[in-house]
């Protein structure tokens, strides 16, 4: 029983060491070059054996990394495919062949892709705006249209300033300006209808 317990403890320890050896470099923007690092104080070389993209295609094989004292690096620029890239390599740590592996992600923006549903305030504003707009159209009460216009405008301002999932770029600003335009249009139509009714 003691041998089984000791074997389990050792295997768990070795498993934790193996999983700790694989690390995440983070997220990088599509078409940008990624600096691939490796640190080894007593290595005489470090090489990349292969890089595989998210389509399981090997995009690079057998590359010698550039050495700068104890730091090794390689600038990888073939980042056209979105998704996870796995980097495998080897060096002679302590005079013994040692393998290493890590991964990184390529996204359109260079940040982690997160669901649009992580913007609850924006979703609430647009949902309420649509509800008030539908009620206003159905009941022909102008105030519902006016409230809908204000909510669309607030949603557009939020999207323009804060973006989606902390990503503010030309696309989120364009979508925000579109929402503001929808809000202003509904507001003007509501005002025009109010003037016509009087």
N, C-alpha and C positions, 0 to 999 in steps of 0.2 A: 504494500500500500504506500509506503514511504517513497519507493522508487517511482511509482506512477505519479504521485503528487510532485516530486522533484522534477520529473520529466515535463509535467504540465507547466510548472512555474518557469522552467528554462525555455520551453517553447513559446510561452507568452512573452517572455523577455526578448527573445530573438525576433518574434513577430513585431513587437513594438519598435525594435531597432530598424527592422526592414521597412516598416511603414514610415518611420521618421526620416529615412533616407530620401524618400520621394517628396519633393516640395513643389509648391505652386509659385511661379514667378509673378502671376497676376494677369491683368488684362491689358491688351495693347490694341492700338488702332489699326484697322485694315490698311494695307499697302505701306505701312511704316516699317522701318527696320527695328528689330528687337535685339538688344545686346544680351547675349547668352553668357552668363558668368560661371566660373568654377574656381574655388579657392582650395589650394593645397600647399601647405608650407614646405613639405619635403618631396614634392613631385618634380620630376625632370620633364614630364610632358603630361598633357591632357588633350584628348582627342574626342571629337563627336563621332560616334559610330553611325548614328542615323537620326533623322527627324521625320516623324510621321504626322500627317495632318488629320483632321477630323473625318476625312473620307478614307482613312486607313491607307493612304498613298504615301510612299516614302519620297519625301521631297528633297532630301539631302543625305549623302552617305560619305563616310570616311573623310573628315575634315580635321586638320590640325588647328588647335586653338592658339591664339597669340598669347605669349607669356609676358607678364610684367611683374617681376619678382615672384610673389606667391599667388598672384592673381592671373587667371587665364580667362580669355574672352573670345567671342566670335560674334560678328554682326550678321544676323540672319535677316534677309530682306524678302524672301519668297512668301509673303503673307497675304496672298490673294483669296484663299479659302477661309471662310469664317469657321470658328469652332476651336476645339482643343487640339493643341500640338504637343506631342510627346518627344522629349529630347533624351536620347541615350548616349552615354559616353563612357570613357575609361581613362584611367591614369595610373601612375606607378607610385602610389602612396606608400612610403616606407620601403620602397624597392619591390613591392608586391603589386601585381596587377589588381586594380580595384575598379569596379563598375559603379556608375551613378546614373540617376534618372530624375528628371523633373519635367514639369509641363507648364504651359501658359495658354491663354485664350486670346483669340483674335476676334474682335467685335467691330461693328461699324463705327462706334464712337470712342473706343478705347477704354470703356468702363463696363462694369458688369451689367449684363442684360437683366433688367428687372421688369416684372409685369407692370402694365399701366394701372392695374388695380391697386398699386401701392400709393396712389394719389387720391385718398378718400375725399378731401375737400373739393377737388376738381370734379370728381364723379358726382358728389352731392349737388354741387352747383349746376352742373349740366342736366342731371336728372330732374331736379326741381324746375329748372328752366323749361325743359320739355313738358313736364306735367302741367305747369302754369300755362304754357302755350296751347296745349291741347284743350285744357279747360276753357281758356279764353276763346278759342275757335268754336268750341262746341256750344258754350253759353252766350257767346257774343258780348261778354262783359270786357270792356276795354282795359280795366285795371289789371286783369290777369295777364293780358298781353304786355302791358307796361312792366309788370313785375318780372315776367319772363325775360323781357329785354334787359332789365337791370341784371338779372342772374347770368344771362349769356355774356354780358359785358364784364361782369366780375370774374367769370370763368376765363374769359379771354385775357384779362389783365393778369390773373394768377398764372396762366400758362405762359404768357410772354415773359413775366418776371422770373418765375421759379422753374419753368420747364417741366419735363416729365422725368420723374425719378432722379432729380438733381442733375439732369442733363438739359442745359439751356443752349440751344444752337439756332441756326437759321430756320430749321424745320419747325421747332417748337414755337419760335417767335412768329413764323408764318401762320401756324395753326391758331395761335393766340389772337393775331390780328384778324383772322377770318371769323373767329368767335365774336370779337368786338364788332366787326362789320355786321354780323347777323343780329347782334343785340341792338345796334344803332338802327338797322333797317326795320326791325320789329317795333322799336320805339317810335320811329317816324310814321310807320303805318298806323300804329295805335293812336298817335296824336292826330293824324289826318282823318282817321275814322271818327275820332271824337269831335273834330271840327265839323265834319259832314253831318253828324247826327244832330248837332246844335243848329 
